[in-house]
Amino acid sequence: VWARENTREALFEAMQKKEVYATTGTRIAVRFFGGWEYGDDDIFQPDAISIGYDKGVPMGGDLPTPPEGASAPVFMVGALKDAWSGNLDRVQIIKLWVDDDRQRQERIYDVAASDDRKIGSDGRVEKSVGTTVDEANASYLNTIGDPELRAVWTDPEFDPSRSAVYYARVLEIPTPTWQAHDAKFFGIKMPEGVPLSHQERAYTSPIWYTPQG
């Protein structure tokens, strides 16, 4: 929960505003804002959080009415690794909408990638972050990935006449699963098909866009 102060009232207010996110267990920190006028460097400013609120809405919010001349929504996202877990692999923004046939559609965009990896014209990272997991010893190294990732992203396929939902997802580099730790601790071999490494992640509340009128 992102609350302005550690009080019962502030926590309940944040939950009512849906300014919340979840993780698969790791303590990644992530902020996600949507608006129409964020600049490419806003997320890198020391007052980026204030800029996020001043120019738009946080996770859980509805995009405001676009100002004259705005062509597509702009999203600002930043993530910080868990101090005691893996570095970050990438940050994604997932867009969802309903098409003309009333079918649910989803599109995943990689918006920030560690280790100076490039994002292709299709909106996806061109190569994997790799892995340092030693499954037999249930260990890994933080020699890949980044401790922090930030990005400003504009929807390249925005249709102002169609409702849409956007949320951010943050992925860690691969780390051992609890099954790998159990196998190491008890000296046993897990059955075939049991995953021994995975990528922990965080998911934000969505930001909604609804056409005007």
WOSULDA-V329339 format. One record per residue. N is the residue number from 1. RES is the residue in three letters. PHI is phi in whole degrees, 0 to 359 (NA if undefined). PSI is psi in radians with two decimals (* if undefined). Layout:
N/RES/PHI/PSI ; N/RES/PHI/PSI
This chain:
1/VAL/NA/2.27 ; 2/TRP/263/1.79 ; 3/ALA/242/2.65 ; 4/ARG/286/-0.37 ; 5/GLU/206/2.81 ; 6/ASN/271/1.20 ; 7/THR/231/2.77 ; 8/ARG/303/-0.78 ; 9/GLU/297/-0.78 ; 10/ALA/293/-0.67 ; 11/LEU/294/-0.77 ; 12/PHE/292/-0.61 ; 13/GLU/297/-0.76 ; 14/ALA/296/-0.68 ; 15/MET/292/-0.67 ; 16/GLN/295/-0.56 ; 17/LYS/278/-0.09 ; 18/LYS/63/0.48 ; 19/GLU/274/1.21 ; 20/VAL/221/2.80 ; 21/TYR/212/2.94 ; 22/ALA/230/2.76 ; 23/THR/229/2.95 ; 24/THR/274/0.15 ; 25/GLY/140/-0.63 ; 26/THR/287/2.79 ; 27/ARG/257/0.95 ; 28/ILE/295/2.49 ; 29/ALA/252/2.33 ; 30/VAL/217/2.40 ; 31/ARG/239/2.46 ; 32/PHE/218/2.16 ; 33/PHE/229/2.61 ; 34/GLY/229/2.50 ; 35/GLY/193/-2.71 ; 36/TRP/233/-0.16 ; 37/GLU/227/0.34 ; 38/TYR/292/2.43 ; 39/GLY/270/2.82 ; 40/ASP/300/-0.47 ; 41/ASP/261/-0.04 ; 42/ASP/301/-0.68 ; 43/ILE/292/-0.32 ; 44/PHE/263/0.02 ; 45/GLN/282/2.65 ; 46/PRO/297/-0.43 ; 47/ASP/255/0.65 ; 48/ALA/303/-0.66 ; 49/ILE/295/-0.76 ; 50/SER/298/-0.70 ; 51/ILE/298/-0.70 ; 52/GLY/302/-0.80 ; 53/TYR/287/-0.70 ; 54/ASP/292/-0.62 ; 55/LYS/258/-0.07 ; 56/GLY/193/-2.59 ; 57/VAL/232/2.66 ; 58/PRO/276/3.07 ; 59/MET/310/2.43 ; 60/GLY/94/-0.14 ; 61/GLY/263/2.99 ; 62/ASP/257/2.33 ; 63/LEU/302/2.36 ; 64/PRO/288/3.00 ; 65/THR/301/2.26 ; 66/PRO/293/2.45 ; 67/PRO/289/2.83 ; 68/GLU/301/2.30 ; 69/GLY/94/-0.20 ; 70/ALA/287/2.30 ; 71/SER/254/-0.40 ; 72/ALA/199/2.64 ; 73/PRO/290/2.62 ; 74/VAL/241/2.38 ; 75/PHE/240/2.49 ; 76/MET/238/2.18 ; 77/VAL/222/2.47 ; 78/GLY/217/2.52 ; 79/ALA/220/2.54 ; 80/LEU/233/2.35 ; 81/LYS/293/2.76 ; 82/ASP/292/2.26 ; 83/ALA/300/-0.42 ; 84/TRP/245/0.42 ; 85/SER/223/-2.87 ; 86/GLY/287/2.73 ; 87/ASN/297/3.01 ; 88/LEU/269/2.44 ; 89/ASP/273/-0.98 ; 90/ARG/198/2.88 ; 91/VAL/241/2.35 ; 92/GLN/238/2.63 ; 93/ILE/243/2.22 ; 94/ILE/253/2.22 ; 95/LYS/252/2.37 ; 96/LEU/232/2.50 ; 97/TRP/201/2.99 ; 98/VAL/247/2.23 ; 99/ASP/277/-3.05 ; 100/ASP/295/-0.39 ; 101/ASP/268/0.21 ; 102/ARG/62/0.55 ; 103/GLN/259/2.42 ; 104/ARG/289/2.34 ; 105/GLN/236/2.65 ; 106/GLU/219/2.43 ; 107/ARG/224/2.27 ; 108/ILE/257/2.25 ; 109/TYR/241/2.20 ; 110/ASP/279/2.18 ; 111/VAL/246/-0.28 ; 112/ALA/209/2.40 ; 113/ALA/224/2.48 ; 114/SER/283/2.94 ; 115/ASP/59/0.54 ; 116/ASP/59/0.48 ; 117/ARG/287/2.58 ; 118/LYS/269/2.57 ; 119/ILE/258/2.20 ; 120/GLY/285/3.06 ; 121/SER/294/-0.31 ; 122/ASP/275/0.03 ; 123/GLY/82/0.26 ; 124/ARG/237/2.61 ; 125/VAL/296/2.41 ; 126/GLU/284/-0.40 ; 127/LYS/214/2.77 ; 128/SER/289/2.70 ; 129/VAL/289/-0.33 ; 130/GLY/88/-2.92 ; 131/THR/210/2.59 ; 132/THR/241/0.19 ; 133/VAL/292/2.27 ; 134/ASP/257/1.65 ; 135/GLU/297/-0.65 ; 136/ALA/297/-0.58 ; 137/ASN/254/0.10 ; 138/ALA/50/0.89 ; 139/SER/221/2.95 ; 140/TYR/203/2.98 ; 141/LEU/236/2.53 ; 142/ASN/269/0.86 ; 143/THR/265/-0.04 ; 144/ILE/234/2.90 ; 145/GLY/81/3.06 ; 146/ASP/235/2.63 ; 147/PRO/286/-0.35 ; 148/GLU/211/2.49 ; 149/LEU/222/2.45 ; 150/ARG/219/2.69 ; 151/ALA/197/2.66 ; 152/VAL/243/2.25 ; 153/TRP/224/2.40 ; 154/THR/248/2.33 ; 155/ASP/297/2.01 ; 156/PRO/281/-0.17 ; 157/GLU/234/0.68 ; 158/PHE/287/2.33 ; 159/ASP/242/1.87 ; 160/PRO/296/-0.26 ; 161/SER/271/-0.06 ; 162/ARG/240/2.28 ; 163/SER/296/2.58 ; 164/ALA/209/2.76 ; 165/VAL/231/2.41 ; 166/TYR/231/2.36 ; 167/TYR/220/2.81 ; 168/ALA/256/2.54 ; 169/ARG/228/2.35 ; 170/VAL/242/2.27 ; 171/LEU/246/2.36 ; 172/GLU/278/2.91 ; 173/ILE/293/2.85 ; 174/PRO/299/2.43 ; 175/THR/223/2.83 ; 176/PRO/293/2.56 ; 177/THR/277/2.97 ; 178/TRP/295/-0.48 ; 179/GLN/295/-0.65 ; 180/ALA/294/-0.71 ; 181/HIS/296/-0.72 ; 182/ASP/296/-0.75 ; 183/ALA/299/-0.72 ; 184/LYS/292/-0.80 ; 185/PHE/295/-0.77 ; 186/PHE/268/-0.09 ; 187/GLY/65/0.72 ; 188/ILE/239/2.90 ; 189/LYS/252/2.20 ; 190/MET/288/2.62 ; 191/PRO/299/2.69 ; 192/GLU/301/2.40 ; 193/GLY/97/-0.23 ; 194/VAL/284/2.16 ; 195/PRO/290/2.33 ; 196/LEU/251/-0.09 ; 197/SER/214/2.72 ; 198/HIS/201/3.11 ; 199/GLN/240/1.88 ; 200/GLU/298/2.74 ; 201/ARG/204/2.92 ; 202/ALA/231/2.58 ; 203/TYR/231/2.35 ; 204/THR/265/2.83 ; 205/SER/299/2.67 ; 206/PRO/284/2.91 ; 207/ILE/242/2.27 ; 208/TRP/259/2.48 ; 209/TYR/242/2.25 ; 210/THR/233/2.23 ; 211/PRO/302/2.57 ; 212/GLN/279/2.62 ; 213/GLY/91/*
